[in-house]
Amino acid sequence: MRAAVQEALNGFVGDAVRTALEGDQEQERDGGAWAREVVGAAFVRFNYVMEAAQELDVRAETHEGEQKMMLERLEVEESLPELQVELARFLLKHVEEADAAHRERVVDVILSSVEKYFSSSNLRTMRWSGQSSTLTSDEDGRKAAAVALFRLILDRYLTTLDGFGTPAQHEHLAGLILRIIPVADTDAGAGSPAMTSLKCLRSANFWEQPGMRASVLAKINARTKILDEKEVTQWLDQGLSQSIHKGRDSPISAAQAEAACAAFTFLLHAPIEYLSRSLRGDLLKRAIVLDVTLGQAGPRKKENRAAQIAAARTFLVRLFAFLGAAEHQWTRGYLQYLLEQASLNTVDSDASAVNNPSVTLDLIEAHFQSLVRTAEKNDGSDVVSIVDALQRSVRDAPEQDSGETAAIMRLMAVLTRNYNPSSLPQPAIAALKTLLSRVVSHVEPFIARVASLNGAAQTPLDISRRSRLMDIWSQCLLFDYWLSPADSQRRDFGRRLAQTVAVAAAPTPSRETSGFDSAALGVLLAELYCSPEMDRQAQLAEVIAAYVVFSRRSGHEERERFDEHLRKAARTLSVKDFAFALQLILQALSCQRAAEDLSPLVHISTLLLHDAPDGTLKIVQEHLNRYLEHFVNNSQFYEGPIDLRLEVLAFVSTQCSDRPASIRSTNLMSIWSLLSKFLSGSQAHDPRTTRAIFDEIVTIISALVRLRRDLVLNTLPHLCITLRQLIWTLRSPRPQLGAKQHKLVADTLAGRSMRRDWSNTSLYPQFVYATHMWRSAGV
């Protein structure tokens, strides 16, 4: 076969290719040239594929003159785009064997063909589906061919270009990528140049090419170097409020700003590790200069300015996250600039684009951390100055969504999460106490008013504003306790707020009250954290009750917020409080309750056992055994509603997968009994198959086999019985059975956990995979 393929490549295939290359374009009018080019493209593709097949190990006999003909035909603009793409691919495959002049010419021709159609107007609309049939002779086909050539270079021959291309060619390709990236956020559809570029930048292969990496970084350095000439120290010293409204134009032109913005947008897709230390320092200063310079600009295209500032700030956030600190020569001045800009809303309707909580607030938080870290070593004058500025910015309407309020909350969160008040100088602590007193004096009357609504009707706008108020209040409670646990004032609004929220939000759709329930739960948890030991248990009971009430009416996204609150609180519980919470939940599960109340209770017990405090392993093991026995001995937990059954299985699965050390041999017997009850035959069946139940059972068995094989080996008969029952769930009655026979067979199938018809599911392949894994584990 190899000989036959070799003979074909050197015979009629080569002849067909040469005929296509030697054809006269004047025959275009009778269709002869088009037919010859289509056939030629097919044979060039066949030649490439046969040579690429490593198993065949064949090579066509080509000479320098034939490759020169291919290159000349590639340069002809009127050639069929399909043939051009095939010729480019063939030439790039053989470019390593050619001389330097030929290699340089091949790459130059391909890059020029790409650049011809990569204009700003075309980049947003150009696409290629990957099909050669779309590479036609019209304008759209030639644009698609340009995309195909671009993909060919980046996906397959980037290493070849980096090794054999010239520095000028590296720079040429780097310029093309930099031109494409700014439109990637909005026009990165499938088959577009933007998607091809993003895919390339996310690959380590691109950044490991020394030539391309050096050219790209040189381009970025050149496009941002103009910012080194701009002086912003005076602006940062005199403050934004002194200069922003003077209406003067920015000292940077629109073209310079656009070029710098494109560079920083590109850097958002670049690993910071590949930037040298000196370049990181230069880019840090230039991003700040770009931000401040554009912020000082007079009236201009606000949407462009907002996008440019956002690109610079996002790069700074990534850079500071990599460096671990926001330390530079303008730390204090730039932070004051960010705070003043948030306060003045300098970008008007585009404020949301610039003051994005995930960008600007993260940037503010990074600078807060740097100043506080520095204050631990000096008198803290910078922190005092910033805190005084924040104190002056506190408004009389704290329920309004403002940048300075969010910044104050970030400062409080940073301090309570990462620092000890004893490490800060007294002037800084005094300033922080004054700030807290001012915020509390503004927020407390509003919180008291919300807590006294007693079920009054509330609009969605009222609910949204009051949710922000409660978030601020819970952060104030935690910050007050952080400053001075002994002197923190007791303000018990949590219960009344929870009651108000439970009544006020009941008739309102959950999407309009998103965050209202979680805000009330956050206040309760903050009060729990700050409460004295004698009141902790009563406060815990209120938290659990609120969680159950709120979970019954909340969607998945809202419950995720509840869980995040509870995870953080669970790790801070004392051993005594942790044991009390588990015992209280178990008592609640033992009462005759509606299934809609049982599901949240099982879920909260899952969270508590998963995020247990340190030193509570014995308590976890004890309560785990009691919970499992309770589930086994009460049929509602394996025959009840689907949501409750899924929560019970998730409870077991979480412990087996994430906390296997807590599993003991006594627990394993309860687990096998519980799974057996889920899989045993029953006369009652769900109307629909619940695949999640099957998945959870497989997960539990797999986790036990992988992580607690020492226990499973002692219960192999139980494992075999469970596996047999699991296999039986894959059965279904034959359609030709009569009613009585059908019922006899159906009664042997798994009960409420699964339906008897598996015709529309794909569980069997998953079961086969799980079985293979168990066998590999040696069980």
N, C-alpha and C positions, 0 to 999 in steps of 0.2 A: 504493500500500500504506500509506503514511504517513497518507493521508487516511482510509482505512478503519479503521486502528487508532485514530486520533483520534476518529472518529465513534463507535466502540465504547466508548471510555473515557468519553465524554460522554453516551452513550446507555444501553444496557442494563447495562453494567458498573456505572456510577454508581447506576442504579436498584437493582440487586441489593445493592450495599453499603448503601444507605440503608434498604432493606427489612430487612436483617439487623440494622442498628443500632436500628431503630424497633420491632422485635419485642417481644412481651410474654413475660416469663419464665414466666407462668402456663401457657403452652402446653407447658411442659417435659414434662408427664405424657403427652401424646400424641405426643411426639417431634418436634413441629413446630419448636420453638425450636432443638433440636440440629441439625436439617437446615438451618435457615436460617443458623445460625452457621457450619456447615461450608461452605456455599455462599458466605457472606459472606467467610470467610477465603480461599477460593480466588480470589474476585474482587479482594480487596485485594492478594493476592500478585500476581495478573496485572497490576493497575494499577501496582504498584511495579516489576515487572520491565520493563514497557513503558517507563516513564519513565526507568529506569536504562540502557536501551539507547541509547547515544549516537548510533548510526547512524540511529535512527528520529527522534530529536529531537522527541518529542511530550510534551505535558503535559495531564493531565486538568484540567478546570475544577472547582476546589474552592473553597468559600467558608468563611468563618470559622465559620459555624454547623455545617457538616458536620464540620470538625475538632473542634469542641467536642463534638459527638455522639460522635465516636470516642473522645475523651478520657474522657467520662463512661462509655462502655461499658467502657473499659479499667479504670476504677476499680471496676467491679462484680465482686466476687470470684467470683460464680457463673458468670461467662462462661466459654465454652469456652477453655482455655489456648491452643489453636492460633490462635483468633481474637485473643486478647490479644497474642500474639507478633507477628502480622502487623500489628495496629493500632499497636503500639509502633514497629515498623520504619518504617511509613509516616509516623507523626508525627515521628519523629526525622529523617527525610529532609527534611521540610518545616518543621522547627523554626526554621531560620534566617529564614524569611519571616514568622514570627508575632511578636506583640508580646512584651515581656519577661515579662509575667505568665503568658501561655500557655506560654512556653518553660520557665519555672521550674516550673510545675505539671506539665508532661509529664515532666520529669526526676525530680521528686519522686515521682510516681506509680510510675514504673519502678523507682527505687531502693527504694521501700517494698515493692513486690512482690517484689523480689529478697531484701531483708533478712528478710522474713517467714519464709522457708524456710531461710535460711542460719544455722541454729543449729549449735552444736558437735556435736550428735548426728547431724544430717543431712549435714554436710559430707563425712563419710567414705563415705557411701553414694550421694550424689546423682550422677546421670549423665544425659547426653543424647546420643543417638546421632547427632543432626543430622537425623533424619527427623521431618517434621511429623505423621506418623500416630501417633507415640508421645505426642503432647501431648493426652492424653485428660483427661476430667473427674475421674478418681479422684485419690487423693493422690499417687501416683507421677507421674502426668502433670503435676500442678501443680508438683511439685519439678523435673521436667525443664524446665518452662516457665521457672522461675526461673533455671536454668542457661542456658537459651537467651537470656533477656533480659540476663544478665550477659555472655555472649559477644558479644551484639549491641553492647553499649556498648564493651567493650574492643577488639573486633576491627575495628569499622566506624565508630563514632561517638565515639571518644575525643577526637579533635581538635575535633569539634563541642561536646562537653561541656566541654572545656577553654576554648574560646573564648566560649561563651554561658552556661555554667553559673555559678552563684554560688559564692563561697568555701565556703559551708556544704555545697553539693552536692559540691564537690571533697573536702571533709573526710569527707563521708559515704561516698563511693566509696573513699577511702583507708582508712577504717576497715574496710570490707568486705574489701579485699585483705589488710590486716594480720591480719584474723581467719582468713583462709584459709591463708596461707603456712605457719604452724606444722605443718599436717597434710600439706603438699605432699611431704615426704620419704617418707612411707609410703603416701599415698593419691592420688598424682598419676596416676591411670589415665586412659585416653582418654575424653574427654567430661566429665571432672570439673571442678568449679570450680578445683581446685588446678592442673590442667594448663592451664586457660585463664589463670590468674594468672601461672604460670611463663612461659608463652609471651609474655605481655604484658611482663613484667619483662625478658625477654631481648631485647626489641625497643627500638631506639633511639627509636622513635616515642613511647613512653611517657615516656622521660626527657627528651625534647625539648619536652614540654608544660609550660610554666612554671607554670601554675596547679596542675596535678596534682602536679608535682614539689615545689612549695612546700608543698602540703598534706600530702603523704606525709612529707616531712622534718620538718614541724612536729609531726606525730603521733609520729614516732619520738623527737623531742626531748622531747616532753611525757611519753612513757611511760618514758623513761630518766632524766628530770631528778631523780627522787627519789633516785637514786644519788649526786647531788652532796652530799647531806646526810650521807652515811656517811663516816666517817673510818677509814682502814685503815693509816695510817702506823705507828701503834703496833703493830698486829698484825704488819706486815711487819718492824718493827725487832726485836720480841721473838722472832720465829721461829715457824714452824708447830708445832714440837714442844712449845712452851711453852703453846700455846693451843688446839690442835685437840682435845685430849682432855678439856677441861674440861666438855664436854657442854652448853655454854650454847647457847641458841637464837640463830638469826641475827637481827640487828637489822633485817631486811627481811622483810616479810610474804610469805606464799605468793602472794597476788594480785599484789603488786608485782613479785616475782620472775618470775611468769608473764608479766606485761605486758612487763617488760624483756627477757625471753628471746625473746618474740615479735618484738620490735623488732630484736634482734640477728640472729634467724633471717631476718627480712626483708632485713636488710642484707647477708646472704650472697649475695643475688641482685641486689644493687644495684651499679652501677659506682662505684668509689671516687671517680672523677673528678668526679662530680656532687655530692659532699659538699663544702661550703665548708671553708676551712682552720680556721675557729673551731669548726665542728661536728665536724670530724675530731678535733681536740684534745680536745673535750669527750667524744666517744664513746670515745676511747682510754682516758681516765681512768675512765669509767663501766664499760667492759668489765672493766677490772682490778678495780674495786671489786666488781662483781658476782661475778667469779671468787673473789676472796678472801673476800667475805662469805659466799657459799654454802659455801666450803671450811671456814669456821669454824662452820658450822651444827651443831646437835646432831642427834639422830636424827630423820629425816624421810623422806619418800619418796625413797629413794636413786636410783631410776631417773629421776625427774624432775630431781633435782639434777644427776645426771651429764649429762643432755641439756642442761640450762641452762648448765653450765660449758663443755661442748663447743661450744655455740653462741657463747659469749663468746670462747673461745680461737680458734676458727676465724676469727671476725671480726678478731681481733688479728693473726693470721697474714697475712690478706689486706691489712690496713691497713699492717703493717710492710713487706710486699713492695712495696706502692705507694710508701711513703715512702722505702724504701731503707735504713732503720735503725730499730732499736727503742730510740729515745732518748726518755725521759720522766723524770719526777721520781722514779720508784721503780724504775729499771732494776735496780740491784743487789739491792734488797730483794725485788722480784717474782721475779727469777731464783732467789734463795735459796728463796723460797716454792715455786716450781715444782719445784726439786730436792728439797726436803724432802718435798713431797707425793708425788712419785714414789717416794721412799725408804720412806715410811711406808705407802704404799698406802691412803691415807685414804678412798678410796671403795670399798674392799673388792671385792665381786664386780663392781662397775661400773668397776673400774680400766681395763679395756680400752676403755671408752667415752670416758674422760677422758684417759688417758695414751696415746692413739692416736699411733703414731709419726709419722703424717702431720700431726698437729695439735700436740700438746704438745711433741714433740721439735723440730718446726720452730720453735715459739715459743721454746724454750730456745736453739736455734741462732741465732736472730735476736738474742737478748740477748747470747749469747757474742760475736757479731761486733761489737756496739756496745761492749762492755766492752774488747775487744781493740783496737778502733779508738781508743778513748779512752786506753788504756794506751800507745799510741805517742806520746802527747803529755804524759804525766805519769809518776809513779813506778810506776804499775801496781798500786796497793794493792788496788783492787777485784778485779782478776784474781787476785792472790795470795790474797785472802780466799775467792773462789769455788773456786779450785783446792785450797786447804786443806780446804774443806768436801767436795769430791769425793774427796779422798784419804782422809778419815775414813769415807767411805761405801763404800769398796771392800770387798767381802765375801770371805769365805774360799771361797765356792762360785761362782766366776765363770761356770760353765756354766749357772747359773740365769738365766732371762730376767728381768732387773730393769731398772727405769727408770733408776737411777743409772749402771749400766754402759752403757746405750745413750746416756746423756747424755755420759759420758766419751768414748765413741767419736765422738759428734758434735763435741765440742770438738777432738779430735785431727784430725778430717777438715777442720774449718773452718780450723785453723791451717795444715795442710799444703797446703791447696788455695789459700788466699788471701793468706797472709802470709809474710814473711821473718823468721827469728828475730833477725836483726841489728837490726830495727826495734823490738823489745820491750826494756824495761828488764831489767837483770840479775836483780832479785828475782823477776820473773815467770818468766824462763827457769829459774831455780833451782827455783821451785815446780813448774814443769812437768816438770822432770827428776825431781824427787822423786815426783810423781804417776806418771810412767811407770815408775819403778823399782818402785813398790808394785804397780802392775798386772801388770808382768812377773813379779814374784816370786810372784804368785798364779796367773798363767796358765801360765807355763812348765812347771811340773811336770805339769799336766794335758796340755799339748801333747806333752810327752815320753812320757807314758803312752799317749796315742792313737797316736803314731808307732811305738810298740813293740808294738802289738797283734798284728802279723804274721798277719792273716787271721782273728782270733778273731771268732766270731759276735757280731753287734750287733743290738739291738732297734731299732725305729724311733725310740723315745724317746731311746735312746743316740745315735743318728745325728743327731737334731735338736739335742740339746745340744752335741754335739761340732762340729756345723756352726757354731754360735754361737761356740764357743771358737776355731775357726780364723779366723772373721771378726775377732774381737778381736785375735788374734795377728798377722794380716796388717796391721791398722791400727797395732798397736804397732811393727812393723818399720818401716813408713813414717814414723811419728812419731819414732822413734829416729834414723833417717837425716836427717830434717828438722832435728832439734835440733842434731846435730853429725855431719855426714857422715864426718869423719875419725875420730871416736871411736866410731862405732856398732859394736856388737858383732856378730860373725858367728854366726848360729845357723841351721844348715842342717837344718831339719825338713821342708822342702818335698817332697823326693823320697820320704822315708819316709812322709809323710802321704799323698801321691798313691798310693803303692803300697798303703797300708792301705785307703784309700778304694776303690781299684779292686777289691780283693779282698772287702772287707767288704760293699760295696753291690751286688755282682754279683747275688746271689740275691734281692735285695729289690726289689719294684716301685718304679718311678721316682717315683711320686707320694708314696711314703713316705720317699724319700731326697732329696726336692727341696731343693736348696741344698747338699747334701753335696759333690757334685762341684765346683760353682762355688766353694765355700769353699776346697777344696784347690787349685784353680787360682788363686784369689786369693793364697794363701800363696806359691805358686811365682812369681807375677808380682811380689809384694812383694820376695821375695828377689832376683829379677832386677834390680829397680830399685835395690836396695841393694848388689848385688854389685860387686866391683872389676872393672875392665875386662878383666883377664886371664881371668876366669871367666864373662864374659857369654855367650860363644858356647855353652859347655856348658850354661849355664842356659837359654838360648833353645831348645836342642834338647830339653831336658826339658819345657819349656812346650808345645812343638809336639806332642811325643809324648803328653803328658797330654791335650791338647785332642782329639787323634784318638781316644784310648781312651775318654774320657768322652763324646764326641759320638756314638759308635756306639750307645750304650745310652740316651741322653737324649731326652726329648721336646722339642717346639718351645719351650716356656716356659723350660726349663733351658738350651737352646742360646742363647736370647736373653741369658741372664745371662753365658754364656761370651763371647758377642760383645761385650757391654758392657765386660767386663774387658779383652778384647784391644784394643778401640778406644782405651781410655785408655792402655794400655801402648804401643801402636804409635806414638802421637804423641811419646812420650818416648825412643824409641830413637835411638841415634846413627846416623849415615850408614853406618858400618861394620857395625854390628849389623843394621841394616835390610837391607842388601845380603846379609849372611850368611843371614838368615832366608829371604829369597826364593830364594836359591840352594839352601839346604837343602831347601826344599819342592819345588823343581823336581827335585832329585835323587831325592827320595822318590817323586814322580810318575813318574819314569822307570823305577823298579823294577817288577818284576812283583808287584803287590799286589792284594788283594781289592778289589772295588768299594766295599765298606763303609768301607775306609780311604781310598780316593781322594776320595770326596765331602767329608769333612772337610778334607782337604788343599787341595782346590780352593776350599773356602769360606774357609779361613783366608788363602789368598793373595788372595782378593777383598777381605777386610777390610784386609789390610796395604796393598794398592795404593790402596784408597779412603781410608784414614786415614794416608797416608804422612807422615813428618816433613817439616819445612821443609827446602828445599834438596836434595831427592832426586828432582827431576823427571827428570833424565837417567837415574838408576837405574830409575825407574818405566818410562820408555819402553823401556829396554834389556830389562828383564825381561818387560814386557808382550809384546814381540815374540817373545821366546823361549817364553813360555807359549802364545801363539797358535799358533806353529809346532808346538809339541809336541801340542797338541790336534788340529790338522789331520792330523798324520802318524801318529796312533794311533787306530785305529777304536773302541777301547773308550770313548772320550770322546764319540762321537756315535752309537754303536750299543749301548752298555752299558745298565745299569739306568736307569730313569727318573730316580731321584734324582741320579745322576751327571750325566746329560744336562742336567737343570735347573740344577745347580750351574755347569756349563760355560757355559750361556747366561746365567745370572745374572752370572757373571764378566765376560762381554763387555758385557752390558747396563749393568752398574754403571759400567764405564769409559766407555762411550759417553754415558751420561746425566749422570753426576756428575763425571767427569774428562775432558771432551772434548779438553782441551788436550794430553793425553798421547797422543792418537791421531795417528799419522803415516801417510803414504801407504803405506809397507810394511805397517803394521798393517791398513790397509783391505783390501789384497789377501788377507791371511790371513782376515779376517773374512768376506769374500765366499766364500772357499773353504769355510770352516767351515759357513756357512749353507747353501751348496749341498749339502754332504754330509748335513746334516740333512734337506734337502728332496728329495733324489734318490730315485729309485725303488728298491725292494728287494723281495726275495722273503720277507723276514721282517717280521712286523707285530706290534705290541703287541695284547694282547687287548682293551684299552680305549683310547678316545681320551684324550689328555692335552692338555687345552686350554691349560694353563700353558705348554707348549712353543710353541704358536702365538702366545700373548700375548708371550712373551719375544722371539720373532723379529720380530714387528711392532714391539715397543718398540725393538729395536736399530736397525731400518731407519729408524724415525721419528726417533730421536735423531740418527742420522748425517745425515739430510736436514735437520733443523732446526739442528744445532749445528756440523756440519762439512761444509757444503755446498761449501766450496772444494775439499775432497778428493773428494766424491762426483761433482762435475761432470767430473772426469777419469776416472771409472770408470762412466760411464752405461751402457755395455753390460752390465757386471756387475750393476748395479742392475736393469736390465730382465730379465736372466735370473733373478735371484732373485725378482722380482715374479711372473714367469711361473710359476716353480715353486711359489710361494706360492698362486697361483690354482689350480694343479692339485691342491693338497691338498684343495680343496673338492669334488672329484669323488668319485663312488662308482659301483661297477659296477651295471648294471641288474639287477633281481632275476630276470628271465627268462633270463639267460644260462646256458649249460651250464657244467660244471665246468672244462673246458679254456679256454673263452672267458673265464670268470670269473677264472681264474688269470692269463691273458695281460693282462687289464686291471689286475688287482690288482698285478701286478709292476711296473707303471709308476707306481704311487702311492708317496707318501712312505713311507719304511721305518719303522724302529723309533721314529721320533719321533711318528708319527701313525697312526691306524687308518684303514682304508678306508671305514668307515661313519660318515657325519656326520649321520645322520638325527636324532639326539637332541641336537645342539649348535646354538649360535646364533653361530657364528663369522663367517658371511657378512656380517651387518650391521656387525660390528666391522671387517672387512676393507674394506668400502665406506667407512666413516668414515676409516680410515687412508689409503686411496687419495685421498680428497678432501683430506685434510690435506697429503699429499705434493704434490698438484696446486697447492694454495694456496701452497706454499712455492716454486713455480716450477720443480720438477724434472719 
